[in-house]
C-alpha cells in the first residue's frame, strides 16, 4: 500500500506521496528522502519557511518535484531537477493557467483555474 504524508499545520497544509516501502518513524513522520513529490500551500505565517528552509531541505533530499501554491499572490511555483542543494528549474504559473508537468514524475497538466485566492 502506498502512503501519502499529509502535512497539516495551524496555518497551511500540504501533501507528499512517499515511495513504495517507506515507513514512518515513531512520530509518524517520513524522511524527506522517501518523498516522491511535495505540495505546499502557503499561509501567511509559513511563506518564508516554505520558500526558504523547506525548499532547501527537499532539494538536498533530491525530492524530484516541489510545488508551492501561493493563494496570496495567486501563483504556483514548481521546482524540479534537484541539484547541489537547490533546484535547477523553476516553473511558474498564475492561478487560472494550466501548469504543464508532463515532463516531471507527475506526468500531468495541473489545472489551476479552481485554486482559491486569499
Secondary structure, 3 states (H helix, E strand, C coil): CCCEEEEECCCCEEEEEECCCCCCCCCCCCCHHHECCEEEECCCCCHHHHHCHHHHHHHHCCCCEEEEEECCCCEEEEEEEEECCEEEEEEEEECCCCEEECCCCCCEEECCCCCCCC
